[in-house]
Amino acid sequence: MGKKLLVELVFANDFELCVQIGCTTCGGFEFYENVLRCLSTSEESFSIERVSDPLYQEQIVDALSKLDPPLEIRQQIEAPTRYLLFHAEQRDTLERTMSTRLSNTWAGSILEKMFRHQARRFEYQERKQQEEVNRREEKARMRAEHQMVRKRLKAERDRVFKATGEIPRNGNRTAK
């Protein structure tokens, strides 16, 4: 099963099949269909309508756990492998056991990279959100400070008007 999967991964790279996670055009469906067909035991057992079936996801994880590609092609097939891991990881039934099943494997190392990337991404988003909160708070503080200055100037104008009966204009100048 591992050799069949390796052939599909190399094929996806060589023929530039879409393996972009979250692709809104094709969803990487051609590659995914090829992988599921190669992992099916017979043509009759494969059903394209059941691509989200946990059985297929189990087969993919099993095949990935046995995969040990040659060093010279590992980088080339990393993107298609990430695509498969992402889709397999989306299933609740596998999520808890996938890391364990793939530990100490090449696919497991890619899965760990994906988890680290996700953690860094969450940290970045949290940091950006905090920076936005800080920016808004600073902006509100500056507006409040500006409002206080305007109130003080108005109070001074009112005081001058009550004392002299003249309307102060532009600082110290008064209108007649």
N, C-alpha and C positions, 0 to 999 in steps of 0.2 A: 504494500500500500504506500509506503514511503517513497519508493522509486517512481510510482505513477504521479504522486503529488509533486515530486521534484521536477518531473517532465513538464507538468502544467505550470509550475512557477517559472521555469526557464522560458516556456512558450509565451507566457504573459509578458515577460520582459522583452524577449526577442521581437514579438509582434506588437509591442506597445499597447496591450490591452489596458483598458481603464481599470485602475486599482485605487483610484482616489477615494478615500473615505468620505462619505457624505456627498458623493457626486449627485447632482440634481438632474443631470441629463440622462445618464444610463444606469447609474447606481452600481457600475462595475458588474452588471448582470451577466455579460458574456463570459467573463473570467470565472465568476462564481458558478455559473451553470456548468462550465467545463470541469471545474474541480469536483462538483457534486457528481457529474457523470462518471468521472474517472474513479471516484470512490465507491460508486454503486457496484454491487456484485453482479448485476445483470441489467440489461436495458429495460426489462419489465419492472424491476424494482425501483427504478428512478422515476420520479414524478416531479415535474417542474413546479406544479402547483403547491408542492410541500417543501419548498426551499427553506422555510423557517422551522421545519420540524426539528425538534431537539435530537432526533436520531442522526440526522445529517450533521448537526453541530458536533455530536459525540464522535462521529467518524472523522471529521476534520481535526478535532483535538487529538484523537488517537494517531492519525497520520502525522500530524505535526510533532507529536512526542517521539516518533520514530525517525524523524527527519534529521539527517546529519549531512548537509551538503558539503561538497569540497570547498576549501578555503577560497579558491579563485572565483567562485560564483556567489558567495554569500552576500556580498554587497548588492549584486544585481537582483537577487530575489528577495531582498529585505522588504521592499514596498509591497509586493504581492502577499508576503507572509504577514505583514502588519495588517493588511486588509482582512485576511482570513481571521486573524486573532481578534481584531476589532469586532467583527460580526459574531464570532463565537462567544466573545466576552459579553455581548449584549443579552445573552440568554440567562435568565435567573438561575436555571438549573446548573449551569456550568460555572457561573461566576465564582462560587465558593471553592470549587475544586480545581479549576483550570490552572491556577498558579502552582498548586501541589503536583498536579499531573505533569506539568511541563518543567518542573524544577530540574536543574542540571542538564538542560537540553539547549540546543541552539535556539529553538523557538521560544523557550522560556527566557533566554537572555533578551530577546526582542520584546517579549511581554513586559519584562522588568523595565526596559528602556521606555516603553509606552507608559507604564505607571509613573515613572520618574518625570517624564514629560508632562503628564497630566497634573502631577503635584506642583511642578514649577508653574504651569499655566494657571492653576488655581491661586497660587501665591501671588502671581503677577496681577491677576484680576482683583484680588483682595487689596493689594497695595494700590492699584489704580483707583479702586472705589474709595479707599481711605484718603488718597490725595484729592479726589473730587470733593469729598466731605470737607476736608480741610480748606480747600479753595473756596467752597461756598460759605463756610463759616467766616473766613477772612473777609470775603466780599460783604457779608452781612455786618461784620464788625466795622468795616470801613464806611458802609452806608450809615450805620448808627452814629459813628463818630462825626461824619459829615452833617448829619441831622442835628447833633448836639451843637456844633459850631453855628449852624443856621439859627437854632433856637436862641443861642447866646447873642448873636448879632441882632435878632429881632427884639429881644428883651432890651438890648442897649438902645435900639432905635425908638422903642416905645418909651423908655425912660427919658430920652432926649426930647421926644415930642411932648410928653407930659410936663417936662420942666420948662421948655422954651416955647412950645406951641408951634414949632417949625418941624417940617418933615425932613429928616436927615437923608441925604442922597450920597451914594458912593463914599462911604466912610465918614470923613469929617465935614464934607461940604453940606450946606443946608440950602433948601429951596426957599424962595421968597414968595 
